[in-house]
Amino acid sequence: MVRYAVIATIIILALMIYSILDCSRTSESQIRSLPKWAWLVIIIFVPGIGSLAWIIAGRPKGNGRGRRKRKIVPPDDNPDFLKKL
């Protein structure tokens, strides 16, 4: 029984640290629902639920974090295509 409590505490602490770092590194204009300071207060004072709330409702919706959207170049502006002509 004690093991489960220790494991749960470690998981909640790790989630809280991740949420605090993620929230603090996100720009104010991208955060949804509440201001940045409010999210940080919620994450710190309500550790488990506050961290989950940040991940679900506060984080910015990304277009696949880390992926770059490939720019489509029309054939008349594409140098590789023009070389083939």
PyMOL CGO cylinders between C-alpha atoms (Angstrom):
from pymol import cmd
from pymol.cgo import CYLINDER

trace = [
    CYLINDER, 0.00, 0.00, 0.00, 2.84, 2.35, 0.79, 0.3, 1, 1, 1, 1, 1, 1,
    CYLINDER, 2.84, 2.35, 0.79, 4.45, 1.60, -2.55, 0.3, 1, 1, 1, 1, 1, 1,
    CYLINDER, 4.45, 1.60, -2.55, 1.38, 2.80, -4.42, 0.3, 1, 1, 1, 1, 1, 1,
    CYLINDER, 1.38, 2.80, -4.42, 1.36, 6.04, -2.46, 0.3, 1, 1, 1, 1, 1, 1,
    CYLINDER, 1.36, 6.04, -2.46, 5.04, 6.63, -3.21, 0.3, 1, 1, 1, 1, 1, 1,
    CYLINDER, 5.04, 6.63, -3.21, 4.56, 5.87, -6.92, 0.3, 1, 1, 1, 1, 1, 1,
    CYLINDER, 4.56, 5.87, -6.92, 1.50, 8.14, -7.10, 0.3, 1, 1, 1, 1, 1, 1,
    CYLINDER, 1.50, 8.14, -7.10, 3.41, 10.93, -5.35, 0.3, 1, 1, 1, 1, 1, 1,
    CYLINDER, 3.41, 10.93, -5.35, 6.32, 10.63, -7.78, 0.3, 1, 1, 1, 1, 1, 1,
    CYLINDER, 6.32, 10.63, -7.78, 3.98, 10.68, -10.79, 0.3, 1, 1, 1, 1, 1, 1,
    CYLINDER, 3.98, 10.68, -10.79, 2.07, 13.72, -9.52, 0.3, 1, 1, 1, 1, 1, 1,
    CYLINDER, 2.07, 13.72, -9.52, 5.32, 15.54, -8.68, 0.3, 1, 1, 1, 1, 1, 1,
    CYLINDER, 5.32, 15.54, -8.68, 6.76, 14.83, -12.14, 0.3, 1, 1, 1, 1, 1, 1,
    CYLINDER, 6.76, 14.83, -12.14, 3.53, 15.98, -13.82, 0.3, 1, 1, 1, 1, 1, 1,
    CYLINDER, 3.53, 15.98, -13.82, 3.53, 19.13, -11.71, 0.3, 1, 1, 1, 1, 1, 1,
    CYLINDER, 3.53, 19.13, -11.71, 7.14, 19.97, -12.59, 0.3, 1, 1, 1, 1, 1, 1,
    CYLINDER, 7.14, 19.97, -12.59, 6.44, 19.37, -16.28, 0.3, 1, 1, 1, 1, 1, 1,
    CYLINDER, 6.44, 19.37, -16.28, 3.33, 21.55, -16.18, 0.3, 1, 1, 1, 1, 1, 1,
    CYLINDER, 3.33, 21.55, -16.18, 5.11, 24.40, -14.38, 0.3, 1, 1, 1, 1, 1, 1,
    CYLINDER, 5.11, 24.40, -14.38, 7.98, 24.38, -16.87, 0.3, 1, 1, 1, 1, 1, 1,
    CYLINDER, 7.98, 24.38, -16.87, 5.65, 24.09, -19.86, 0.3, 1, 1, 1, 1, 1, 1,
    CYLINDER, 5.65, 24.09, -19.86, 3.42, 26.91, -18.64, 0.3, 1, 1, 1, 1, 1, 1,
    CYLINDER, 3.42, 26.91, -18.64, 6.31, 29.21, -17.80, 0.3, 1, 1, 1, 1, 1, 1,
    CYLINDER, 6.31, 29.21, -17.80, 7.93, 28.68, -21.21, 0.3, 1, 1, 1, 1, 1, 1,
    CYLINDER, 7.93, 28.68, -21.21, 4.71, 29.25, -23.18, 0.3, 1, 1, 1, 1, 1, 1,
    CYLINDER, 4.71, 29.25, -23.18, 4.13, 32.82, -24.31, 0.3, 1, 1, 1, 1, 1, 1,
    CYLINDER, 4.13, 32.82, -24.31, 1.22, 34.70, -22.76, 0.3, 1, 1, 1, 1, 1, 1,
    CYLINDER, 1.22, 34.70, -22.76, -0.51, 35.17, -26.12, 0.3, 1, 1, 1, 1, 1, 1,
    CYLINDER, -0.51, 35.17, -26.12, -0.71, 31.42, -26.82, 0.3, 1, 1, 1, 1, 1, 1,
    CYLINDER, -0.71, 31.42, -26.82, -2.18, 30.31, -23.48, 0.3, 1, 1, 1, 1, 1, 1,
    CYLINDER, -2.18, 30.31, -23.48, -5.89, 29.49, -23.54, 0.3, 1, 1, 1, 1, 1, 1,
    CYLINDER, -5.89, 29.49, -23.54, -8.67, 30.13, -21.00, 0.3, 1, 1, 1, 1, 1, 1,
    CYLINDER, -8.67, 30.13, -21.00, -6.80, 31.95, -18.18, 0.3, 1, 1, 1, 1, 1, 1,
    CYLINDER, -6.80, 31.95, -18.18, -3.79, 34.25, -17.80, 0.3, 1, 1, 1, 1, 1, 1,
    CYLINDER, -3.79, 34.25, -17.80, -0.38, 32.69, -17.25, 0.3, 1, 1, 1, 1, 1, 1,
    CYLINDER, -0.38, 32.69, -17.25, -0.16, 33.69, -13.58, 0.3, 1, 1, 1, 1, 1, 1,
    CYLINDER, -0.16, 33.69, -13.58, -3.52, 32.03, -12.86, 0.3, 1, 1, 1, 1, 1, 1,
    CYLINDER, -3.52, 32.03, -12.86, -2.42, 28.76, -14.47, 0.3, 1, 1, 1, 1, 1, 1,
    CYLINDER, -2.42, 28.76, -14.47, 0.78, 28.76, -12.43, 0.3, 1, 1, 1, 1, 1, 1,
    CYLINDER, 0.78, 28.76, -12.43, -1.17, 29.33, -9.19, 0.3, 1, 1, 1, 1, 1, 1,
    CYLINDER, -1.17, 29.33, -9.19, -3.58, 26.51, -10.05, 0.3, 1, 1, 1, 1, 1, 1,
    CYLINDER, -3.58, 26.51, -10.05, -0.77, 24.11, -10.95, 0.3, 1, 1, 1, 1, 1, 1,
    CYLINDER, -0.77, 24.11, -10.95, 1.13, 24.84, -7.73, 0.3, 1, 1, 1, 1, 1, 1,
    CYLINDER, 1.13, 24.84, -7.73, -1.75, 24.86, -5.25, 0.3, 1, 1, 1, 1, 1, 1,
    CYLINDER, -1.75, 24.86, -5.25, -3.82, 22.03, -6.79, 0.3, 1, 1, 1, 1, 1, 1,
    CYLINDER, -3.82, 22.03, -6.79, -1.01, 19.68, -7.94, 0.3, 1, 1, 1, 1, 1, 1,
    CYLINDER, -1.01, 19.68, -7.94, -2.77, 16.73, -9.59, 0.3, 1, 1, 1, 1, 1, 1,
    CYLINDER, -2.77, 16.73, -9.59, -5.89, 18.37, -10.94, 0.3, 1, 1, 1, 1, 1, 1,
    CYLINDER, -5.89, 18.37, -10.94, -4.17, 21.66, -11.78, 0.3, 1, 1, 1, 1, 1, 1,
    CYLINDER, -4.17, 21.66, -11.78, -1.54, 19.91, -13.90, 0.3, 1, 1, 1, 1, 1, 1,
    CYLINDER, -1.54, 19.91, -13.90, -4.16, 17.92, -15.79, 0.3, 1, 1, 1, 1, 1, 1,
    CYLINDER, -4.16, 17.92, -15.79, -6.26, 21.04, -16.27, 0.3, 1, 1, 1, 1, 1, 1,
    CYLINDER, -6.26, 21.04, -16.27, -3.24, 22.83, -17.77, 0.3, 1, 1, 1, 1, 1, 1,
    CYLINDER, -3.24, 22.83, -17.77, -2.59, 20.00, -20.20, 0.3, 1, 1, 1, 1, 1, 1,
    CYLINDER, -2.59, 20.00, -20.20, -6.25, 19.73, -21.25, 0.3, 1, 1, 1, 1, 1, 1,
    CYLINDER, -6.25, 19.73, -21.25, -7.48, 23.32, -21.18, 0.3, 1, 1, 1, 1, 1, 1,
    CYLINDER, -7.48, 23.32, -21.18, -4.49, 25.67, -20.97, 0.3, 1, 1, 1, 1, 1, 1,
    CYLINDER, -4.49, 25.67, -20.97, -1.85, 24.51, -23.39, 0.3, 1, 1, 1, 1, 1, 1,
    CYLINDER, -1.85, 24.51, -23.39, -1.89, 26.05, -26.84, 0.3, 1, 1, 1, 1, 1, 1,
    CYLINDER, -1.89, 26.05, -26.84, -3.22, 23.85, -29.57, 0.3, 1, 1, 1, 1, 1, 1,
    CYLINDER, -3.22, 23.85, -29.57, -0.26, 23.15, -31.79, 0.3, 1, 1, 1, 1, 1, 1,
    CYLINDER, -0.26, 23.15, -31.79, -0.08, 22.02, -35.37, 0.3, 1, 1, 1, 1, 1, 1,
    CYLINDER, -0.08, 22.02, -35.37, 1.85, 18.90, -34.44, 0.3, 1, 1, 1, 1, 1, 1,
    CYLINDER, 1.85, 18.90, -34.44, 4.62, 20.29, -32.25, 0.3, 1, 1, 1, 1, 1, 1,
    CYLINDER, 4.62, 20.29, -32.25, 7.97, 19.96, -33.93, 0.3, 1, 1, 1, 1, 1, 1,
    CYLINDER, 7.97, 19.96, -33.93, 6.61, 19.41, -37.40, 0.3, 1, 1, 1, 1, 1, 1,
    CYLINDER, 6.61, 19.41, -37.40, 7.17, 21.99, -40.04, 0.3, 1, 1, 1, 1, 1, 1,
    CYLINDER, 7.17, 21.99, -40.04, 4.49, 22.69, -42.53, 0.3, 1, 1, 1, 1, 1, 1,
    CYLINDER, 4.49, 22.69, -42.53, 5.90, 22.08, -45.97, 0.3, 1, 1, 1, 1, 1, 1,
    CYLINDER, 5.90, 22.08, -45.97, 5.62, 25.09, -48.22, 0.3, 1, 1, 1, 1, 1, 1,
    CYLINDER, 5.62, 25.09, -48.22, 4.15, 24.32, -51.62, 0.3, 1, 1, 1, 1, 1, 1,
    CYLINDER, 4.15, 24.32, -51.62, 6.03, 26.04, -54.42, 0.3, 1, 1, 1, 1, 1, 1,
    CYLINDER, 6.03, 26.04, -54.42, 4.25, 26.50, -57.75, 0.3, 1, 1, 1, 1, 1, 1,
    CYLINDER, 4.25, 26.50, -57.75, 6.08, 25.06, -60.76, 0.3, 1, 1, 1, 1, 1, 1,
    CYLINDER, 6.08, 25.06, -60.76, 6.91, 28.44, -62.27, 0.3, 1, 1, 1, 1, 1, 1,
    CYLINDER, 6.91, 28.44, -62.27, 8.78, 29.45, -59.08, 0.3, 1, 1, 1, 1, 1, 1,
    CYLINDER, 8.78, 29.45, -59.08, 10.46, 26.10, -58.47, 0.3, 1, 1, 1, 1, 1, 1,
    CYLINDER, 10.46, 26.10, -58.47, 14.08, 26.22, -59.71, 0.3, 1, 1, 1, 1, 1, 1,
    CYLINDER, 14.08, 26.22, -59.71, 14.34, 22.41, -59.92, 0.3, 1, 1, 1, 1, 1, 1,
    CYLINDER, 14.34, 22.41, -59.92, 11.30, 22.23, -62.19, 0.3, 1, 1, 1, 1, 1, 1,
    CYLINDER, 11.30, 22.23, -62.19, 12.56, 25.06, -64.38, 0.3, 1, 1, 1, 1, 1, 1,
    CYLINDER, 12.56, 25.06, -64.38, 15.93, 23.32, -64.86, 0.3, 1, 1, 1, 1, 1, 1,
    CYLINDER, 15.93, 23.32, -64.86, 14.14, 20.31, -66.33, 0.3, 1, 1, 1, 1, 1, 1,
    CYLINDER, 14.14, 20.31, -66.33, 12.57, 22.39, -69.09, 0.3, 1, 1, 1, 1, 1, 1,
]
cmd.load_cgo(trace, "trace")
